């Protein structure tokens, strides 16, 4: 899987243009974010910062399209053509991520409330208050870390299931997600994607100083990672995809058609054989009827009844 995943973004005639556009969107997001930060002191940056999110939405939509192409069995990566559809898919992907992040927000708010309550309740016992605060903080952060790992593990399967069902609510189908994520094939593909993502981001961050070369590496790593996610989900769910060829069922159907053709051919051949045999029998009977009489028969016919009488007379005299 890893070798195919690394080659995937480079397939197709428009692969170079696709990588350039993806990296260009990342650069546009960085530039917009930088301008927003620089101009924030005059409040103009607040108007610029939202534009930094738009290129990222298109990139997210493209990654959704990568999953769609792989689930459909398309060997080539998608291209940046249908921009409105990419934007809508990107917004849906962000929405799914926000929904999965809601428990994190609730946990942080709950932790803040508990911390304030304990602070006021334990004013007379600073040591106890500090100890409880530390224990509560550690517990909350541990819970958030575990939940973050679980979300990171389930989230790609959620996106893939939404794409497969063409329904964003399918991203929250617990039964289907449980079936996919508990499969070892999904675990292997997810781990490969994780390695690619971290290595690609590390290399990309190191190359950011070289005229934004790193952003193209990061985009490439994202495409490879989501290729692995899609393949992991498809393998876990046992999806039958067509990579430019007929599926097993179609091959079987073609085989049945060939068998029918052969049977029809055999039937036609048998019919022709029987017809030929009947024709041969007819010719044989005609030949027998037209066969000339033997020599003895000719002599008897030529001698006629006189010859027969002479022979009878000789027998009587004897």
N, C-alpha and C positions, 0 to 999 in steps of 0.2 A: 504493500500500500504506500509506503513512504516514498519509494522511487517514483511511482506514478504521480503521487501528490506533488513532488518537487518539480516534475515536468509539466504538470497541468497548466499553470499560468502561462507557459511558453508555447502552448499549442495554438493552432489556428493562424490565419493570415493576419489578423488584427491584434495579435497578442501584444506586440510592442506598443501600439497605440493605446491599448487598454491599460497597460502598466503605467504609461506616461500620464494618462488622464487620472488614474487612481492616485498616483503620487502628486499630481498637480492639485487635486482636490485637498489632499492633506496639507500641501504648502499653503493653499488659500486659507484653510482653517487656521493654520499657525500665524499667518500674517494678520488675519482679522482679529485673532485673540491678542496678538502683540499690540496692535493699534488700540484695541479696546482698553488694555491695561495702561498704555502710555497716555491715553486721553481721558482716563477715568477721573483725573483731578479736576477737569472742567465739565464733567458730567456728560461729555459727548461720547465717551467710551461706553456708557451704558446703552447707547443706541447702536454701537458697532458690535458689541459682544454677541448679540443674538445671531449675527451673520456668520460668526465663527462656527455655529452649530450646523448651518445649512450644508456645507460640504461634507461634514461627517454623516449627515442623514443620507446623502446620496451614496456614500461609501457603504453604509449599513445596508442600503437597498441592494447594492451590487452583491454583497455577500449573501443576501437572501436569494438572489438570482443564481449564485453559484450552487447553493444547496438545491434549488429547483432543477437546474441542469443536470446535476449528478443523480438526483432521484429519478429523472426522466431518462437517464442513460446516455445523455449527450456527452461525447468525448471531448468536445471543445469548450473552453470557458465562455461565458456570456460577454457581451460588449456593452458599452455605454451608448445605447441607442434610444430606448424608450425612457426618457428622463422623468416624465410624470409618474410612470409606474415605479421607477426606482425610488422616487421620493416618497411615494405612498408606502411601499414596502419598508423603507427605512424608518418612517414614522411608526409603523406597526411594530417593527423590531424594537424600537426604543420604548414603545408602550408596554410590550411584554416584559422588557427589562425593568421598567418602573414598577409594574405590578409585583414582580418577584422581589423587588427591593423594599416593598412596603413593610414587611416584618422587621427589616433592619431599622427603618425609621421609627417604627413603634418601639422597638427595643431601646433605641437611643433616648427617645422621649421618656420612656418609663424609667430608664436609668437616671436621667437628669432629675426627675421628680423625686425618686427615692433618695438620691444624694442630698437634695435640698431638705427633705423631711428629716433625714438622719442628722444632718448638720445642726438643725435647730433643736432636735430632740436630745442630742448628746453634747450640748454646750457645756454642761457641768462636768463631763468626763471626756476630755480631749483625747486621751490615749485610746479609750474604747471607741470613740467616734472615728479616729484615724484608722484603727484596725478594721472596723466594720466597713468603712469606706473603701479601704484597699481590697478587702475580700470581695465586696460587691463589684468593684470595678473589674477585678480579675475574672469574676464569674461572668459578668456581662460580656466582656471582650472575648472570652473563650466561647461563649454561646454564639456571638456574632461571627467569630472566625469559623466555627463549625458550619453555621448556616451559610456563610459566604462560599465555603468549599462545596457544599451541597448544591447551592444555586449554580455555581460555575460548572458543576458536573451535569446538572439536569438541563440547564438553559439551552445548550446546543440541540439536545433532543427535542425540547419544547418547540424551538424554531423549526426544526426539520418536520415535526409532526404537524405543525400549522401549515407549512408549505405543502406537505403531502395531502392533507385533507382540504386545502384551500379554504381554511376557516381559522381565524386567529384564536377563536376559543379553544381549538384543539391543542393549543400550547399549554393548556391547563388541564388536560385529560390525565387524571392521576393514574388510571388503570394502564393506559397505553405507555405513559412515561415510565411507569414501574416496570413494565415488560421490557422496554428498550434498555433502560439504564442498569438493570440487574443482569444483563447479558455480558459475558466476558468479552465478546467481540466489541461491544461498545466501549468497554473499559480500555481495551488495547488501543482502539482508534482515538479515544479521548486523550490518552497519555501521549500518543504520538503528536497529536495536535498541540498539546500543552508544551511539549519540548520544542516543537517548531516555533510556536508563538514566542516563548521566552528567548530562545536563541536569536530569532529574527529581530525581536525588539532590542535585544542587547547590541547586536551588530548595527542595527539602524540608529540607535542612540549614539553609538560611537562615531557613526559616519555623518551625523547631522551637521558637523562643522565643515564638511566638504560639500559646500553648495547644496545643501538639502538632499544629498544623495541618500541619506538614511531613510527619508520618508518613502522612497520607492522600495527600499528593502523591507520596511515595515508593512507596506501595502502587499507586497509579494508574500510575506510571511502570513498575513491575514488570510489571503486567498488559499494558500496551502493548508492552513489550519482548518478552515471551514470545509475544504475538500475532505479532509480526514474526518471531520464531524459528520458530514453527510454520508460518507462511506461507512462509518461506524454505525450510524443509525440504520442504514439500509441493510447491513449485514445482521444486525441484531434483530430486526423485524422480518428478515428473510424475504426482502422484496425481490421480485423477478424483474430485472431491468434489461433493456435491449441496447447494447453498445454497438449500434450500427449493424446488427445482425438479427436473425430471427431467433425467437425464444424457443425453448424446448417444446412447448405446446405447438408452436407454429411449425417446427420441424416435424413433429409427429403428425400434424395434419397434412403436411406436404407428403410425408411417407404414405399416409393412407390414400391420398390422391394418386400417388404413383402406383400403389397396389391395385387401386381400382382400374387405372389405365392398363396395367399389365394384365389384369383379369379380363378386361374388355378385349385386349389384344389377343389373349389366348382364346377367348370365345370366338373372335372373328377368324382366327387361324383354324380352329376346329371346324367352324362352319365351312370355310374354304376347302379344308381337307375332305370333309364329307361330300361336298359338291363335286370335287375332283374325282373322288372314288366312284360316285354315282355316274359321272360322265364316262369314266373308264369302263364300268360295267356295261353301260349302254353301247359303247363302241365295240366291246368284246362280243356282245350278243349280235350286233349288226355284222361283225366280221364272221361269226359262225354261220349266220344265214347266207352270207355272200360267198362262203368257201366253196370252190368247185368240187364236184363229186369225185370219188376215187376212181382208179383205173378199172377195178372189178365192176363197179357200178356202171361205168360207161360201157363196158363190154356187154353187160347184161342188157342194157337198154338197146345197144346196137343189134344184138342177136334177136331180140324180140321174142314173141311167143313161139316161133318156129323152132328156134334153138332149144327151147324148153321141151317141145313135143318130141324132137329127135332124141333127146337124152332120155326121155321117158320110154320111148319105143325100144331103144337099145337095152334098157334095164329089163323090159318084159321079155325080149327074146332070150336074153341070158337066163 
